Amino acid sequence: TIEDKPWTESALKSYSTRFINNQVDENNIIRLLDKVKFWTGKGVVVVGFRPPTTHKMIALEDSLSAYSQEYIKAGFVDSGGVWFDFNVDDYSSYDGSHLQKESAVKFSIDLANKIQENCLVDYE
């Protein structure tokens, strides 16, 4: 981790029950991808990413909510969107889910840099 602060996994317990009846809805994915295709067709750069969290939270989300990162990422890119991957080991959580303040600031900077490197158009 990048910070030298203790953290807990307190959020994992509450999410372990919250995701049970909260499944990814295929219809919502289809609507999202249709919107991405519509916006990119209008010249809008649409960016997608999975916010960094912990390995345990990712495993919990994926196993209980039926979230498939690769499926959504592939559809997003096929629809014209730009997908960013982030290494969760670059950030620290204070509760097993949410980023510590320093990591949230670092993530904001990392996201801004990816947008600048991959999405800005030089009009000169």
N, CA, C and O atoms as CSV, one atom per row, in Angstrom:
chain,resi,resn,atom,element,x,y,z
A,1,THR,N,N,0.838,-1.193,0.000
A,1,THR,CA,C,0.000,0.000,0.000
A,1,THR,C,C,0.873,1.244,0.000
A,1,THR,O,O,2.041,1.186,0.386
A,2,ILE,N,N,0.317,2.362,-0.428
A,2,ILE,CA,C,1.118,3.576,-0.521
A,2,ILE,C,C,1.100,4.399,0.756
A,2,ILE,O,O,2.012,5.195,0.981
A,3,GLU,N,N,0.086,4.232,1.599
A,3,GLU,CA,C,0.044,4.974,2.850
A,3,GLU,C,C,0.521,4.084,3.990
A,3,GLU,O,O,0.476,2.858,3.897
A,4,ASP,N,N,0.968,4.705,5.041
A,4,ASP,CA,C,1.453,3.966,6.186
A,4,ASP,C,C,0.444,4.068,7.320
A,4,ASP,O,O,0.812,4.311,8.469
A,5,LYS,N,N,-0.849,3.879,6.988
A,5,LYS,CA,C,-1.907,3.972,7.983
A,5,LYS,C,C,-2.604,2.626,8.089
A,5,LYS,O,O,-2.725,1.904,7.099
A,6,PRO,N,N,-3.066,2.285,9.297
A,6,PRO,CA,C,-3.793,1.030,9.429
A,6,PRO,C,C,-5.156,1.110,8.746
A,6,PRO,O,O,-5.733,2.190,8.620
A,7,TRP,N,N,-5.655,-0.024,8.312
A,7,TRP,CA,C,-6.979,-0.067,7.720
A,7,TRP,C,C,-7.660,-1.348,8.166
A,7,TRP,O,O,-7.020,-2.287,8.640
A,8,THR,N,N,-8.946,-1.360,8.004
A,8,THR,CA,C,-9.719,-2.529,8.398
A,8,THR,C,C,-10.495,-3.044,7.196
A,8,THR,O,O,-10.429,-2.467,6.111
A,9,GLU,N,N,-11.206,-4.096,7.389
A,9,GLU,CA,C,-12.071,-4.640,6.347
A,9,GLU,C,C,-13.531,-4.528,6.783
A,9,GLU,O,O,-14.358,-5.369,6.431
A,10,SER,N,N,-13.840,-3.485,7.551
A,10,SER,CA,C,-15.169,-3.352,8.141
A,10,SER,C,C,-16.294,-3.266,7.120
A,10,SER,O,O,-17.410,-3.696,7.412
A,11,ALA,N,N,-16.042,-2.734,5.949
A,11,ALA,CA,C,-17.100,-2.591,4.944
A,11,ALA,C,C,-17.470,-3.916,4.295
A,11,ALA,O,O,-18.585,-4.069,3.796
A,12,LEU,N,N,-16.562,-4.863,4.296
A,12,LEU,CA,C,-16.809,-6.127,3.598
A,12,LEU,C,C,-18.008,-6.873,4.163
A,12,LEU,O,O,-18.766,-7.483,3.409
A,13,LYS,N,N,-18.187,-6.834,5.460
A,13,LYS,CA,C,-19.296,-7.569,6.073
A,13,LYS,C,C,-20.643,-7.031,5.592
A,13,LYS,O,O,-21.522,-7.807,5.217
A,14,SER,N,N,-20.810,-5.721,5.600
A,14,SER,CA,C,-22.102,-5.160,5.179
A,14,SER,C,C,-22.348,-5.406,3.690
A,14,SER,O,O,-23.482,-5.672,3.290
A,15,TYR,N,N,-21.309,-5.320,2.873
A,15,TYR,CA,C,-21.483,-5.546,1.438
A,15,TYR,C,C,-21.744,-7.018,1.123
A,15,TYR,O,O,-22.356,-7.337,0.104
A,16,SER,N,N,-21.285,-7.910,1.991
A,16,SER,CA,C,-21.494,-9.337,1.722
A,16,SER,C,C,-22.976,-9.695,1.737
A,16,SER,O,O,-23.375,-10.669,1.099
A,17,THR,N,N,-23.790,-8.938,2.442
A,17,THR,CA,C,-25.238,-9.171,2.407
A,17,THR,C,C,-25.933,-8.242,1.420
A,17,THR,O,O,-26.962,-8.612,0.854
A,18,ARG,N,N,-25.407,-7.070,1.206
A,18,ARG,CA,C,-26.028,-6.085,0.312
A,18,ARG,C,C,-26.056,-6.562,-1.142
A,18,ARG,O,O,-27.015,-6.275,-1.860
A,19,PHE,N,N,-25.045,-7.268,-1.581
A,19,PHE,CA,C,-24.958,-7.687,-2.983
A,19,PHE,C,C,-25.807,-8.921,-3.299
A,19,PHE,O,O,-26.047,-9.213,-4.471
A,20,ILE,N,N,-26.258,-9.640,-2.291
A,20,ILE,CA,C,-26.969,-10.886,-2.537
A,20,ILE,C,C,-28.195,-10.673,-3.428
A,20,ILE,O,O,-28.399,-11.434,-4.374
A,21,ASN,N,N,-28.996,-9.676,-3.152
A,21,ASN,CA,C,-30.196,-9.401,-3.948
A,21,ASN,C,C,-30.016,-8.189,-4.850
A,21,ASN,O,O,-30.991,-7.532,-5.214
A,22,ASN,N,N,-28.794,-7.898,-5.203
A,22,ASN,CA,C,-28.487,-6.718,-6.004
A,22,ASN,C,C,-27.604,-7.154,-7.173
A,22,ASN,O,O,-26.400,-6.898,-7.188
A,23,GLN,N,N,-28.218,-7.810,-8.140
A,23,GLN,CA,C,-27.496,-8.382,-9.263
A,23,GLN,C,C,-27.365,-7.387,-10.416
A,23,GLN,O,O,-28.210,-6.510,-10.599
A,24,VAL,N,N,-26.306,-7.540,-11.174
A,24,VAL,CA,C,-26.132,-6.761,-12.391
A,24,VAL,C,C,-27.268,-7.130,-13.340
A,24,VAL,O,O,-27.555,-8.308,-13.552
A,25,ASP,N,N,-27.903,-6.120,-13.901
A,25,ASP,CA,C,-29.041,-6.323,-14.798
A,25,ASP,C,C,-28.578,-6.163,-16.241
A,25,ASP,O,O,-28.097,-5.099,-16.631
A,26,GLU,N,N,-28.723,-7.208,-17.022
A,26,GLU,CA,C,-28.293,-7.195,-18.425
A,26,GLU,C,C,-28.953,-6.060,-19.204
A,26,GLU,O,O,-28.323,-5.466,-20.079
A,27,ASN,N,N,-30.211,-5.754,-18.899
A,27,ASN,CA,C,-30.902,-4.656,-19.585
A,27,ASN,C,C,-30.234,-3.311,-19.317
A,27,ASN,O,O,-30.179,-2.456,-20.201
A,28,ASN,N,N,-29.729,-3.125,-18.107
A,28,ASN,CA,C,-29.014,-1.885,-17.790
A,28,ASN,C,C,-27.694,-1.799,-18.546
A,28,ASN,O,O,-27.293,-0.720,-18.984
A,29,ILE,N,N,-27.025,-2.927,-18.698
A,29,ILE,CA,C,-25.779,-2.946,-19.464
A,29,ILE,C,C,-26.069,-2.576,-20.917
A,29,ILE,O,O,-25.355,-1.767,-21.509
A,30,ILE,N,N,-27.101,-3.158,-21.480
A,30,ILE,CA,C,-27.467,-2.862,-22.872
A,30,ILE,C,C,-27.792,-1.384,-23.035
A,30,ILE,O,O,-27.350,-0.757,-23.998
A,31,ARG,N,N,-28.560,-0.822,-22.105
A,31,ARG,CA,C,-28.898,0.613,-22.187
A,31,ARG,C,C,-27.644,1.480,-22.077
A,31,ARG,O,O,-27.499,2.466,-22.800
A,32,LEU,N,N,-26.741,1.107,-21.171
A,32,LEU,CA,C,-25.495,1.856,-21.028
A,32,LEU,C,C,-24.696,1.827,-22.324
A,32,LEU,O,O,-24.236,2.866,-22.797
A,33,LEU,N,N,-24.533,0.656,-22.892
A,33,LEU,CA,C,-23.727,0.529,-24.106
A,33,LEU,C,C,-24.384,1.246,-25.285
A,33,LEU,O,O,-23.685,1.799,-26.134
A,34,ASP,N,N,-25.701,1.245,-25.347
A,34,ASP,CA,C,-26.406,2.018,-26.377
A,34,ASP,C,C,-26.122,3.506,-26.226
A,34,ASP,O,O,-25.917,4.202,-27.221
A,35,LYS,N,N,-26.109,4.000,-24.984
A,35,LYS,CA,C,-25.810,5.419,-24.731
A,35,LYS,C,C,-24.369,5.744,-25.092
A,35,LYS,O,O,-24.094,6.793,-25.674
A,36,VAL,N,N,-23.450,4.849,-24.750
A,36,VAL,CA,C,-22.040,5.072,-25.100
A,36,VAL,C,C,-21.913,5.184,-26.614
A,36,VAL,O,O,-21.238,6.082,-27.117
A,37,LYS,N,N,-22.548,4.292,-27.331
A,37,LYS,CA,C,-22.510,4.315,-28.793
A,37,LYS,C,C,-23.123,5.613,-29.333
A,37,LYS,O,O,-22.589,6.211,-30.267
A,38,PHE,N,N,-24.232,6.042,-28.750
A,38,PHE,CA,C,-24.888,7.284,-29.164
A,38,PHE,C,C,-23.975,8.485,-28.932
A,38,PHE,O,O,-23.768,9.297,-29.834
A,39,TRP,N,N,-23.428,8.594,-27.717
A,39,TRP,CA,C,-22.577,9.740,-27.385
A,39,TRP,C,C,-21.306,9.766,-28.226
A,39,TRP,O,O,-20.922,10.819,-28.736
A,40,THR,N,N,-20.655,8.622,-28.374
A,40,THR,CA,C,-19.425,8.613,-29.160
A,40,THR,C,C,-19.726,8.923,-30.631
A,40,THR,O,O,-18.900,9.507,-31.332
A,41,GLY,N,N,-20.906,8.529,-31.082
A,41,GLY,CA,C,-21.323,8.861,-32.441
A,41,GLY,C,C,-21.498,10.352,-32.647
A,41,GLY,O,O,-21.420,10.845,-33.772
A,42,LYS,N,N,-21.735,11.069,-31.556
A,42,LYS,CA,C,-21.867,12.528,-31.598
A,42,LYS,C,C,-20.532,13.231,-31.358
A,42,LYS,O,O,-20.477,14.459,-31.294
A,43,GLY,N,N,-19.448,12.446,-31.226
A,43,GLY,CA,C,-18.126,13.030,-31.029
A,43,GLY,C,C,-17.724,13.208,-29.575
A,43,GLY,O,O,-16.683,13.802,-29.294
A,44,VAL,N,N,-18.525,12.706,-28.651
A,44,VAL,CA,C,-18.204,12.819,-27.233
A,44,VAL,C,C,-17.262,11.680,-26.852
A,44,VAL,O,O,-17.485,10.532,-27.236
A,45,VAL,N,N,-16.218,11.996,-26.104
A,45,VAL,CA,C,-15.327,10.966,-25.583
A,45,VAL,C,C,-15.942,10.451,-24.288
A,45,VAL,O,O,-16.135,11.212,-23.339
A,46,VAL,N,N,-16.246,9.172,-24.252
A,46,VAL,CA,C,-16.862,8.559,-23.082
A,46,VAL,C,C,-15.833,7.655,-22.420
A,46,VAL,O,O,-15.294,6.744,-23.049
A,47,VAL,N,N,-15.567,7.915,-21.151
A,47,VAL,CA,C,-14.547,7.194,-20.401
A,47,VAL,C,C,-15.214,6.276,-19.384
A,47,VAL,O,O,-16.172,6.661,-18.713
A,48,GLY,N,N,-14.698,5.070,-19.281
A,48,GLY,CA,C,-15.184,4.137,-18.278
A,48,GLY,C,C,-14.033,3.552,-17.493
A,48,GLY,O,O,-12.913,3.464,-17.997
A,49,PHE,N,N,-14.301,3.150,-16.255
A,49,PHE,CA,C,-13.297,2.512,-15.414
A,49,PHE,C,C,-14.000,1.918,-14.203
A,49,PHE,O,O,-15.114,2.307,-13.852
A,50,ARG,N,N,-13.337,0.986,-13.590
A,50,ARG,CA,C,-13.818,0.457,-12.317
A,50,ARG,C,C,-13.043,1.178,-11.232
A,50,ARG,O,O,-11.816,1.096,-11.188
A,51,PRO,N,N,-13.740,1.881,-10.358
A,51,PRO,CA,C,-13.014,2.600,-9.307
A,51,PRO,C,C,-12.170,1.640,-8.477
A,51,PRO,O,O,-12.628,0.550,-8.136
A,52,PRO,N,N,-10.961,2.027,-8.155
A,52,PRO,CA,C,-10.110,1.133,-7.380
A,52,PRO,C,C,-10.676,0.908,-5.978
A,52,PRO,O,O,-11.235,1.809,-5.353
A,53,THR,N,N,-10.511,-0.306,-5.519
A,53,THR,CA,C,-10.926,-0.709,-4.184
A,53,THR,C,C,-9.917,-1.751,-3.723
A,53,THR,O,O,-8.732,-1.611,-4.023
A,54,THR,N,N,-10.328,-2.767,-3.022
A,54,THR,CA,C,-9.401,-3.810,-2.588
A,54,THR,C,C,-9.669,-5.098,-3.367
A,54,THR,O,O,-10.737,-5.268,-3.954
A,55,HIS,N,N,-8.702,-5.985,-3.363
A,55,HIS,CA,C,-8.872,-7.277,-4.032
A,55,HIS,C,C,-10.056,-8.044,-3.436
A,55,HIS,O,O,-10.818,-8.686,-4.158
A,56,LYS,N,N,-10.199,-7.968,-2.115
A,56,LYS,CA,C,-11.292,-8.691,-1.472
A,56,LYS,C,C,-12.653,-8.115,-1.869
A,56,LYS,O,O,-13.607,-8.870,-2.058
A,57,MET,N,N,-12.756,-6.794,-1.999
A,57,MET,CA,C,-14.023,-6.187,-2.407
A,57,MET,C,C,-14.342,-6.540,-3.861
A,57,MET,O,O,-15.497,-6.804,-4.194
A,58,ILE,N,N,-13.349,-6.545,-4.705
A,58,ILE,CA,C,-13.563,-6.929,-6.100
A,58,ILE,C,C,-14.090,-8.365,-6.176
A,58,ILE,O,O,-15.045,-8.645,-6.901
A,59,ALA,N,N,-13.466,-9.260,-5.430
A,59,ALA,CA,C,-13.909,-10.655,-5.424
A,59,ALA,C,C,-15.330,-10.773,-4.897
A,59,ALA,O,O,-16.126,-11.553,-5.421
A,60,LEU,N,N,-15.649,-10.011,-3.872
A,60,LEU,CA,C,-16.992,-10.031,-3.298
A,60,LEU,C,C,-18.017,-9.506,-4.304
A,60,LEU,O,O,-19.050,-10.137,-4.527
A,61,GLU,N,N,-17.734,-8.360,-4.903
A,61,GLU,CA,C,-18.649,-7.784,-5.904
A,61,GLU,C,C,-18.873,-8.754,-7.059
A,61,GLU,O,O,-20.009,-8.996,-7.467
A,62,ASP,N,N,-17.795,-9.298,-7.574
A,62,ASP,CA,C,-17.893,-10.184,-8.734
A,62,ASP,C,C,-18.675,-11.454,-8.414
A,62,ASP,O,O,-19.494,-11.906,-9.215
A,63,SER,N,N,-18.419,-12.023,-7.244
A,63,SER,CA,C,-19.044,-13.307,-6.918
A,63,SER,C,C,-20.515,-13.168,-6.543
A,63,SER,O,O,-21.309,-14.049,-6.873
A,64,LEU,N,N,-20.902,-12.096,-5.870
A,64,LEU,CA,C,-22.273,-11.975,-5.397
A,64,LEU,C,C,-23.186,-11.183,-6.330
A,64,LEU,O,O,-24.384,-11.458,-6.391
A,65,SER,N,N,-22.648,-10.214,-7.050
A,65,SER,CA,C,-23.515,-9.368,-7.880
A,65,SER,C,C,-23.486,-9.761,-9.350
A,65,SER,O,O,-24.203,-9.178,-10.163
A,66,ALA,N,N,-22.672,-10.735,-9.690
A,66,ALA,CA,C,-22.532,-11.210,-11.075
A,66,ALA,C,C,-21.937,-10.138,-11.992
A,66,ALA,O,O,-22.207,-10.123,-13.193
A,67,TYR,N,N,-21.133,-9.250,-11.425
A,67,TYR,CA,C,-20.448,-8.230,-12.228
A,67,TYR,C,C,-19.302,-8.892,-12.981
A,67,TYR,O,O,-18.518,-9.640,-12.397
A,68,SER,N,N,-19.208,-8.620,-14.263
A,68,SER,CA,C,-18.111,-9.137,-15.074
A,68,SER,C,C,-17.381,-7.967,-15.718
A,68,SER,O,O,-17.842,-7.394,-16.704
A,69,GLN,N,N,-16.251,-7.629,-15.150
A,69,GLN,CA,C,-15.448,-6.517,-15.644
A,69,GLN,C,C,-15.097,-6.687,-17.115
A,69,GLN,O,O,-15.243,-5.750,-17.899
A,70,GLU,N,N,-14.638,-7.868,-17.494
A,70,GLU,CA,C,-14.200,-8.073,-18.876
A,70,GLU,C,C,-15.363,-7.959,-19.855
A,70,GLU,O,O,-15.194,-7.423,-20.951
A,71,TYR,N,N,-16.522,-8.445,-19.485
A,71,TYR,CA,C,-17.707,-8.363,-20.346
A,71,TYR,C,C,-18.119,-6.904,-20.562
A,71,TYR,O,O,-18.356,-6.476,-21.692
A,72,ILE,N,N,-18.199,-6.160,-19.480
A,72,ILE,CA,C,-18.610,-4.757,-19.576
A,72,ILE,C,C,-17.540,-3.936,-20.293
A,72,ILE,O,O,-17.865,-3.100,-21.136
A,73,LYS,N,N,-16.289,-4.165,-19.971
A,73,LYS,CA,C,-15.192,-3.445,-20.619
A,73,LYS,C,C,-15.205,-3.699,-22.126
A,73,LYS,O,O,-15.073,-2.758,-22.909
A,74,ALA,N,N,-15.361,-4.950,-22.539
A,74,ALA,CA,C,-15.371,-5.275,-23.969
A,74,ALA,C,C,-16.538,-4.597,-24.669
A,74,ALA,O,O,-16.365,-4.037,-25.752
A,75,GLY,N,N,-17.719,-4.637,-24.072
A,75,GLY,CA,C,-18.876,-3.973,-24.664
A,75,GLY,C,C,-18.707,-2.472,-24.714
A,75,GLY,O,O,-19.115,-1.831,-25.683
A,76,PHE,N,N,-18.111,-1.907,-23.684
A,76,PHE,CA,C,-17.880,-0.470,-23.608
A,76,PHE,C,C,-16.953,-0.015,-24.733
A,76,PHE,O,O,-17.233,0.961,-25.429
A,77,VAL,N,N,-15.854,-0.733,-24.898
A,77,VAL,CA,C,-14.884,-0.399,-25.945
A,77,VAL,C,C,-15.488,-0.634,-27.325
A,77,VAL,O,O,-15.303,0.184,-28.227
A,78,ASP,N,N,-16.206,-1.738,-27.500
A,78,ASP,CA,C,-16.862,-2.015,-28.783
A,78,ASP,C,C,-17.881,-0.939,-29.142
A,78,ASP,O,O,-18.166,-0.711,-30.318
A,79,SER,N,N,-18.430,-0.278,-28.117
A,79,SER,CA,C,-19.414,0.792,-28.346
A,79,SER,C,C,-18.748,2.141,-28.596
A,79,SER,O,O,-19.434,3.141,-28.805
A,80,GLY,N,N,-17.415,2.174,-28.577
A,80,GLY,CA,C,-16.685,3.401,-28.872
A,80,GLY,C,C,-16.093,4.096,-27.672
A,80,GLY,O,O,-15.414,5.112,-27.821
A,81,GLY,N,N,-16.332,3.573,-26.487
A,81,GLY,CA,C,-15.802,4.197,-25.279
A,81,GLY,C,C,-14.328,3.911,-25.072
A,81,GLY,O,O,-13.756,3.020,-25.700
A,82,VAL,N,N,-13.730,4.675,-24.187
A,82,VAL,CA,C,-12.331,4.503,-23.801
A,82,VAL,C,C,-12.334,3.952,-22.379
A,82,VAL,O,O,-12.904,4.564,-21.476
A,83,TRP,N,N,-11.708,2.811,-22.179
A,83,TRP,CA,C,-11.698,2.171,-20.870
A,83,TRP,C,C,-10.326,2.304,-20.237
A,83,TRP,O,O,-9.307,2.068,-20.887
A,84,PHE,N,N,-10.301,2.684,-18.965
A,84,PHE,CA,C,-9.060,2.798,-18.209
A,84,PHE,C,C,-9.014,1.719,-17.135
A,84,PHE,O,O,-9.984,1.503,-16.408
A,85,ASP,N,N,-7.881,1.055,-17.051
A,85,ASP,CA,C,-7.640,0.093,-15.976
A,85,ASP,C,C,-6.712,0.729,-14.958
A,85,ASP,O,O,-5.784,1.454,-15.315
A,86,PHE,N,N,-6.969,0.455,-13.696
A,86,PHE,CA,C,-6.136,0.943,-12.605
A,86,PHE,C,C,-5.702,-0.242,-11.753
A,86,PHE,O,O,-6.472,-1.178,-11.537
A,87,ASN,N,N,-4.472,-0.194,-11.275
A,87,ASN,CA,C,-3.932,-1.242,-10.417
A,87,ASN,C,C,-4.366,-0.958,-8.980
A,87,ASN,O,O,-3.953,0.041,-8.391
A,88,VAL,N,N,-5.193,-1.829,-8.419
A,88,VAL,CA,C,-5.694,-1.587,-7.065
A,88,VAL,C,C,-4.584,-1.584,-6.024
A,88,VAL,O,O,-4.757,-1.035,-4.936
A,89,ASP,N,N,-3.444,-2.193,-6.346
A,89,ASP,CA,C,-2.333,-2.194,-5.402
A,89,ASP,C,C,-1.677,-0.822,-5.261
A,89,ASP,O,O,-0.856,-0.616,-4.368
A,90,ASP,N,N,-2.036,0.114,-6.137
A,90,ASP,CA,C,-1.494,1.474,-6.053
A,90,ASP,C,C,-2.254,2.354,-5.072
A,90,ASP,O,O,-1.877,3.505,-4.850
A,91,TYR,N,N,-3.323,1.823,-4.482
A,91,TYR,CA,C,-4.199,2.624,-3.623
A,91,TYR,C,C,-4.487,1.864,-2.332
A,91,TYR,O,O,-4.381,0.638,-2.283
A,92,SER,N,N,-4.853,2.610,-1.285
A,92,SER,CA,C,-5.153,1.997,0.012
A,92,SER,C,C,-6.572,2.345,0.438
A,92,SER,O,O,-7.090,3.425,0.153
A,93,SER,N,N,-7.170,1.401,1.124
A,93,SER,CA,C,-8.532,1.549,1.629
A,93,SER,C,C,-8.497,1.695,3.141
A,93,SER,O,O,-7.608,1.166,3.808
A,94,TYR,N,N,-9.467,2.413,3.669
A,94,TYR,CA,C,-9.545,2.530,5.127
A,94,TYR,C,C,-10.549,1.537,5.716
A,94,TYR,O,O,-10.561,1.314,6.926
A,95,ASP,N,N,-11.403,0.933,4.857
A,95,ASP,CA,C,-12.434,0.040,5.384
A,95,ASP,C,C,-12.624,-1.221,4.543
A,95,ASP,O,O,-13.590,-1.959,4.739
A,96,GLY,N,N,-11.719,-1.465,3.622
A,96,GLY,CA,C,-11.851,-2.624,2.755
A,96,GLY,C,C,-12.611,-2.339,1.477
A,96,GLY,O,O,-12.736,-3.212,0.619
A,97,SER,N,N,-13.123,-1.115,1.341
A,97,SER,CA,C,-13.892,-0.755,0.149
A,97,SER,C,C,-13.512,0.626,-0.380
A,97,SER,O,O,-13.134,0.769,-1.543
A,98,HIS,N,N,-13.613,1.623,0.465
A,98,HIS,CA,C,-13.393,3.017,0.066
A,98,HIS,C,C,-11.928,3.421,0.238
A,98,HIS,O,O,-11.231,2.929,1.126
A,99,LEU,N,N,-11.481,4.326,-0.629
A,99,LEU,CA,C,-10.083,4.760,-0.582
A,99,LEU,C,C,-9.816,5.704,0.574
A,99,LEU,O,O,-10.663,6.510,0.959
A,100,GLN,N,N,-8.608,5.580,1.117
A,100,GLN,CA,C,-8.140,6.570,2.083
A,100,GLN,C,C,-7.990,7.900,1.354
A,100,GLN,O,O,-7.871,7.928,0.129
A,101,LYS,N,N,-7.996,8.982,2.090
A,101,LYS,CA,C,-7.935,10.323,1.497
A,101,LYS,C,C,-6.750,10.462,0.538
A,101,LYS,O,O,-6.915,10.941,-0.584
A,102,GLU,N,N,-5.578,10.052,0.966
A,102,GLU,CA,C,-4.386,10.200,0.124
A,102,GLU,C,C,-4.518,9.399,-1.169
A,102,GLU,O,O,-4.088,9.846,-2.232
A,103,SER,N,N,-5.110,8.223,-1.068
A,103,SER,CA,C,-5.305,7.400,-2.254
A,103,SER,C,C,-6.365,7.986,-3.179
A,103,SER,O,O,-6.250,7.886,-4.400
A,104,ALA,N,N,-7.391,8.594,-2.603
A,104,ALA,CA,C,-8.422,9.233,-3.427
A,104,ALA,C,C,-7.823,10.394,-4.225
A,104,ALA,O,O,-8.153,10.589,-5.394
A,105,VAL,N,N,-6.956,11.146,-3.592
A,105,VAL,CA,C,-6.282,12.249,-4.284
A,105,VAL,C,C,-5.377,11.686,-5.377
A,105,VAL,O,O,-5.370,12.190,-6.500
A,106,LYS,N,N,-4.613,10.641,-5.051
A,106,LYS,CA,C,-3.734,10.018,-6.044
A,106,LYS,C,C,-4.556,9.481,-7.216
A,106,LYS,O,O,-4.179,9.666,-8.374
A,107,PHE,N,N,-5.670,8.822,-6.924
A,107,PHE,CA,C,-6.511,8.289,-7.996
A,107,PHE,C,C,-7.033,9.412,-8.886
A,107,PHE,O,O,-7.046,9.263,-10.108
A,108,SER,N,N,-7.458,10.520,-8.311
A,108,SER,CA,C,-7.941,11.658,-9.102
A,108,SER,C,C,-6.863,12.161,-10.055
A,108,SER,O,O,-7.143,12.476,-11.212
A,109,ILE,N,N,-5.651,12.232,-9.568
A,109,ILE,CA,C,-4.530,12.672,-10.410
A,109,ILE,C,C,-4.244,11.628,-11.495
A,109,ILE,O,O,-4.014,11.979,-12.652
A,110,ASP,N,N,-4.258,10.353,-11.118
A,110,ASP,CA,C,-4.015,9.284,-12.096
A,110,ASP,C,C,-5.085,9.293,-13.186
A,110,ASP,O,O,-4.770,9.127,-14.364
A,111,LEU,N,N,-6.339,9.485,-12.804
A,111,LEU,CA,C,-7.434,9.545,-13.769
A,111,LEU,C,C,-7.269,10.754,-14.691
A,111,LEU,O,O,-7.429,10.633,-15.905
A,112,ALA,N,N,-6.955,11.901,-14.130
A,112,ALA,CA,C,-6.751,13.102,-14.942
A,112,ALA,C,C,-5.614,12.902,-15.941
A,112,ALA,O,O,-5.709,13.328,-17.092
A,113,ASN,N,N,-4.547,12.257,-15.498
A,113,ASN,CA,C,-3.413,11.999,-16.393
A,113,ASN,C,C,-3.810,11.064,-17.531
A,113,ASN,O,O,-3.416,11.285,-18.676
A,114,LYS,N,N,-4.581,10.029,-17.230
A,114,LYS,CA,C,-5.024,9.103,-18.282
A,114,LYS,C,C,-5.926,9.823,-19.288
A,114,LYS,O,O,-5.825,9.596,-20.494
A,115,ILE,N,N,-6.796,10.682,-18.791
A,115,ILE,CA,C,-7.660,11.449,-19.692
A,115,ILE,C,C,-6.811,12.353,-20.572
A,115,ILE,O,O,-7.023,12.429,-21.782
A,116,GLN,N,N,-5.854,13.035,-19.966
A,116,GLN,CA,C,-4.988,13.927,-20.735
A,116,GLN,C,C,-4.183,13.165,-21.779
A,116,GLN,O,O,-4.040,13.629,-22.910
A,117,GLU,N,N,-3.660,12.009,-21.415
A,117,GLU,CA,C,-2.827,11.221,-22.327
A,117,GLU,C,C,-3.623,10.537,-23.429
A,117,GLU,O,O,-3.091,10.326,-24.519
A,118,ASN,N,N,-4.866,10.190,-23.182
A,118,ASN,CA,C,-5.621,9.343,-24.102
A,118,ASN,C,C,-6.835,9.985,-24.762
A,118,ASN,O,O,-7.349,9.456,-25.748
A,119,CYS,N,N,-7.298,11.102,-24.244
A,119,CYS,CA,C,-8.589,11.595,-24.703
A,119,CYS,C,C,-8.591,13.030,-25.230
A,119,CYS,O,O,-9.516,13.426,-25.940
A,120,LEU,N,N,-7.599,13.786,-24.901
A,120,LEU,CA,C,-7.620,15.187,-25.331
A,120,LEU,C,C,-7.185,15.293,-26.768
A,120,LEU,O,O,-6.230,14.648,-27.202
A,121,VAL,N,N,-7.889,16.103,-27.481
A,121,VAL,CA,C,-7.598,16.317,-28.910
A,121,VAL,C,C,-6.858,17.628,-29.069
A,121,VAL,O,O,-7.263,18.654,-28.522
A,122,ASP,N,N,-5.786,17.588,-29.811
A,122,ASP,CA,C,-5.018,18.796,-30.077
A,122,ASP,C,C,-5.626,19.491,-31.277
A,122,ASP,O,O,-5.584,18.962,-32.388
A,123,TYR,N,N,-6.195,20.677,-31.066
A,123,TYR,CA,C,-6.870,21.395,-32.142
A,123,TYR,C,C,-5.960,22.375,-32.867
A,123,TYR,O,O,-6.426,23.120,-33.729
A,124,GLU,N,N,-4.689,22.390,-32.540
A,124,GLU,CA,C,-3.770,23.330,-33.196
A,124,GLU,C,C,-3.360,22.860,-34.563
A,124,GLU,O,O,-2.591,23.538,-35.244
